[in-house]
């Protein structure tokens, strides 16, 4: 097979896949071998009829379509890799005259990822917040450290807010016990609001061994429609009450939780870490502002196929987030009262902006002749190795199939860094509020 690029301009390309008569014939033979068992012809056992007999009964081209599809499926991806084309939609394909003993030429017209002219992308004027850490924030950080190192101990007193209880419960609507409303030795933190509204509050004051009925009303938007809006009673029994005991806030605590000998040293290190994180956060917010201004200053036509791809990606991202919470995208749609089409319609505007922003950034990279070097790839892999505690070469192997996309993401990141460095950044203690269009209209 031979690949020939005919033209590449205006974000479109045309190329050919040329197969010799022998290559096409071999593809037809493979289809015949795979499918001959489907044909029943008088005088032959099923699956034993010669190809010539099958073609005589059904026509010479009986196997041509599958042969062409197989050749396309195998060689089209290789061709766009060889020609280094970033195709964004299904190709429009034309074929030469097809026949036995003839070569085959596939002519492909494809739409490419758009590279456009982006104006005014250097010297963008933006504000960036100065990073500062207050004493209260440091104290809160240390307090959170105390909570992470708290001991959970059993107590002999009534349930109070913040306690963790171990309980059995069984739920009823009227006289009927409903599915999914029963548990034994269930752990529940009072005040966590993980149960139905009103449930946890009614356990406050209960004691170990006590049996208590908890009356609730399921929310109207509850996921299980058969229970939505219904009144229910849970028969509960408390087995154990536990409270959180925090360690003393002193030098010994600092030694236990860190490499420092004093509480003051721990606080100073916490302040430094928080300041570093805030500086990085403020810088990232400023980078977002730079990119947003560049996008808004350019009228970028986003192909529909890229918008749909972006929506697919957003759906996958949401599905992954929901799975961490024990939910699915389908359940999310049920809770919000929308189907997948409704979800797609809701996020379409954001998807168009995301896709358009990527077009702008990659177009800037092209204008600046920017590329990702092997050193930059290695540096990113080193960072991922540290983050995920995995061998770098193992990560590289995992990324083999998607290395092109990986490099493209690195290029986008590199371009954003370049645009930030080229921006006119003013450090401020408070960001200037942007005037709304409505306010501007009133002033006029």
N, C-alpha and C positions, 0 to 999 in steps of 0.2 A: 504494500500500500504506500502511496506517495501523497504527501500533503503539500498543497500549493496555496500560498496567500495571494489573492488577486487584488484586493484593495482593503484599505483601513483608513477611514476618515469619517468625520462627523459622528463619532461614537458608534459607528457601524463597521462591520467587516464582512468580506466575502472570501471564501476559500473553497478549495475542492479536495475531496478524498477520491483518489484514483486507484481502482482495483483492476488488476489484470484479469483476463478471461479465466485464467487458471484459479486465481484467488476467489473469484465469484463462483466458479464451478465447485470448488471445495466447500464453500459455504452452503451451496445447494445440497451437496451430498450429505453434509452433516444434518441438515434439516430433514432430509429423506430418512436417514437412519433413525433419527429421533422420533419421527411421526408415522413411519410406515405401519406400525401396529394398529393405527386407527382406521385403516382402509380394508374393506371387505370387497373382494372382486371374485366373481364366479371363476371357478377352475383353480383357485389358489387358496391355501389356508390363510386365515386372517393374519396379516402382518408379514406374509411371505411373498407378496406380489412384487415383482421387479419394478424399479423406478420407471422404466420405459412404459410398462403396462399402466401404471398409475397415471402417468402424464398423458397417455393416450386416452384414458377415460375422463380425466378431469381437466386436461389442458396442460400445455407445456409449462405454463407459469405457476402451477399449483404450489410450488415450494419457493417461488421467488420472493414473495413478500416477507416471509419469515427469515429468509436468508439475508435480505437487505436490512431488516430490523436487527438481526444479530451482528452484522458487520457495523452498523451504526452504533449499537450499544457498546461494542468493544473499542472501536477506533475513534469515534467522535471525541470522547474525553481525552484521549491521548493527543489528538490533533490540537485541541485548544490549549493543552499544556505545552505542546511543542511550539506553537505559535505565540504563546504567552498572551492569550486573550482572556479577559475577564468578562465572560458572557453573563448577562442578567436575565435572559428570557429564553424560551424554547426557540430553536432555530427554524427558519423557513428553508425547507429542503426541496431541491429539484434534482431529477435524475436523468441521466442519459438514456437513450433507447436501450431497453432491457431485453435480453434474449440469450438463448443457449449459445455458448461459444463466444459471447461478446464481452468485452471489458465493461466495467461499471464505473461511472463517475457520479459522485454525489456533490452537488453544489450547494453550499451552506451560506445563507445570509443571516447574520447574527447581530443582535444589539449588544453593545458593550457598556460596561460601567461608565457613566458619563464623566468626562473630564472637561470642566468648564472654565471660563475666565473669571477669576475672582478679583474684585477690585478692593483697594484700600485695606489690605489685610495686615499691613505693618503700621506701627505707631498708633494703634488703637488706644484711646484714652479711657482708663478705668481707675477705680478706687480700690484700695485693699486695706482691710481692717488691720490695725496694729494688734499684735497678740499680747494679751495680759492675763495674768492668773491672780485671782483674789485669795485672801486668807481663807475666806469661807469655802471656796472651791477646793483648796488644799485640805481643809478640815473634813469636807464631805468625802473626798477621796480616801482619807485615812479611815473615816467611819465605815465606808464600804469595805475596806480591807478588814476591819474588825468583824463585820458581818460575814465575810467569806470565811473567816477563821473561828466563827462561833461554834459552840458545842450545843448539841440538841439533847436535852435531858428530860426524862420523865418527871412529872410533878403530880402531887396529890392535892389538887385544888380544882375549882370549876374552870371551865374553858373561858379564855379571854382572847381579845383581839390579838392576832399575831401568832397564836399558838398553832401547833400542828396536831391534829387529832387522827386517831386510827379508829374507823367506824365501819359498821355494817349498815346498809340501807336497802330498802325495797320500795319502789314507787308504784302508786296506784292512781288511776283515774276512776273515780267512783269505786266500785267493788272489783274492778278489773286491774290486775297487775300488768303493766306494759313492758314490752321487750326493751332491753337495754337500760332499764332503770333499777337494776339490782347489782350489788357488789358486796364483797366481804373483805374485811381488813383493808379498806380503802384509806389511803393517806390524803388528808386535806388540810391545807394551810388556811386558817380563818383570816379573811380579809384579802385573799388572793383574787377573789371574784372569778374563779374558774368554774364554779357551779352556777346553776340557775339563779338569777337575781332573787335575793331574799332568803336563800337556803342557808348560807354560812352564818348570817346574823342571828338566826333562830337557834343556833347551837351554842351561842355564848351563854355561859352560866350552867351548862350541863356538866355532870360529873361522871367519873368512870363507873361503868355498869348501868348507868341510867338509860332508859328507853324513852325516846322523845319523838313526837310526830312533828314534822316540818311541813307546813302548808305553803305551796307556791303556785304561781300562775305562769305557765310557759309563755314566752314572748310570742307575739303575733307572727314575727318573722323567723320563728324557730325552724331549723333545718328539717326536722321530721314533721311533715305536714299534718300527720294524724294527731300530733300533740300540740300544735301551734294554737295559742290562745286558751288552752284547756287548764282547768284547775286540777291540781294533783296534791297528793299527800305522800310523804316519804316517812316510813317507819324506820327510825334510826336507833342504833345502840352504840354507845361510846365504849371503846376498849382501852384506849390509852390517850393521855394528854401529854404533849411535850412542849417545852418552851426553849427559846433561843437564849443562851447565856453568852454574852460577849466578853472577850478577854479584857483585862485592865489595860488602859492606854498609858503605857510607860516604856522605859528603855528595854525591859525584858520582852515586851511585845515586839519592838523593833528588831531585836535580835532573833526572835522566833520566825518572823515573816520576811526578813531581808538579810543582806550582808552588812547592815549598819549596826553600830553599837548603841546609838542613842535615837530617841524619838525625833529630835530636831534634825538629825542627819537624814532620817527617813522622810521627813516633811520636805526638806530641801530637794531631795532627789525626786519626790513626787511633783514638786513645783516645776523642776526642770523638764521632767517628762511631759507634764501637761502643757507647758509652754511650747515645747517642740511639736506636740500634736496639734496645738492650736495654730501655730505658724504654718504647718503643712495643710491644715484644713482651710485656713484663710487663703493660702496660695492657690489651692485647688478651686475654691469658690471664685477667685479672681480669674483663673484660667477659663472656667465655665463662662464668666462674664465676657471675656475677650472673644471666645468662640461664638457666643450668642450675638454679640454686636456685629461680627463679621457676617454671620448668617443673615441677620436682619438687614444688613446693608446691601445684600446681593439677592437678586431675583433668580432663584434657582428652581428650574423645572425638574421635578422629581418623577421619574418613571413610575407608573402604577405598579409594575412588577416589584420594584424595590420597596414600595410602601407595603405591599402584601407580605413580602419577605420579612420586613421589620415587624409587622404585626404578628407573624408567626413566632418570631424571636421573643417578642414581648409576652406572648401567651406561654411559651416554654419557660421563660423566667418566672412568671407568676405561678405557674404550675409547680415549679421547683420550690419556690418559697412556701406555697401552701402545703406541700408534702411534708416539710419540716414541722408544720403545725398539725399534721394528721388529717389534712383535708385534700380534696382534689379540685381541679379546675371546674369540673362538672358541679360539685357541691357549691363552689363559690358562685357559679351562675344561678343555682337554685336560691341561695341566700339573697342574692341581689335582684332576683326576679327577672333575669335576662338570660337569653340563650347565647351561644357562641357568636352569632351574627351581631347581636347587641353589643357584646364585648368588643368585637372588631370595630364596630361603628364608633364606640366610645373612645377607643385609643387611636383611631385613624389620624387625627390631627397631630398627636404627639409622635406617631410613627413617621409621618411625613417630615416632621421637623428633624427627627433623629436621622433619617435617611438623607435628608438634604444637608444636614451638618456634616455627615460623613463624606458626601460628594464634595462639599466645599473644602474640607481638610485634605482629602486626597488630591484635589485639584491644585491646592497650594503646594503640596509636596511635589507634584509633577512640575509645576512652574519653577520651583526652586531646585529641581533635579535631586531631590532628597531620596536616599535609600537607606535601608537598614543593613548595617554591617554584621559580619560574623561575630565580631567582638561584642556588639550590642546584644545579639542573640544570646551569647554565652553569659553575659552579665545578667540578663533577664532570667535565664535558666538557673543561675546561681541563686538569685533572689527567690525564685520559686522553690528551689531545693531547700533553702533555709526556712521558708514560710511553711512548707508542707512536710518538712523533715523526711525528704525522699532523696534518693540518689539522682544526681543531675542527668546522667545518661539514661536512667529509667524514665525520667520526665521527657527527655528528648525523643525516646522511642515511642512514648504514648502520644506525642504530638506529630509523629511522622505523617499520618494521614491528613492532618489539618495544618501542616506547617505553612502553607501559603496564607491561610487566614491568620495564623499566629504572627507572621511577618507583617501582614497588612495592619493588624492591631498595633504592633510596635511602631509602625510608620505613622499611624494616626497619633499615637502618644508623643512621638518625637516631634511631629509637626506642631502639636499643641504647645509643647515646651518652647519651640522656636518662636511661636507667635507671642507667647507670654514674655519671653526675653526681649522681643522687638516692640512690645507695647509700652505706652507711657503710663506707668503705674504710680499713682499718688497714694502714699500711706496716710490713713486717717483714723481717728478714734471712733468716728461714727459715719456710716455710709450716707451719702446724700440721697434722699428719696427722689426717685424719678417722678416727674409730673405725669399724670395720666392724661390721655387724649381729651377726656371730658373736662379736666381742669384747665387745660390749655385753651380749649374752645371757649370756656367761660371768661378767661382773661382777655381773649380777643374781643 
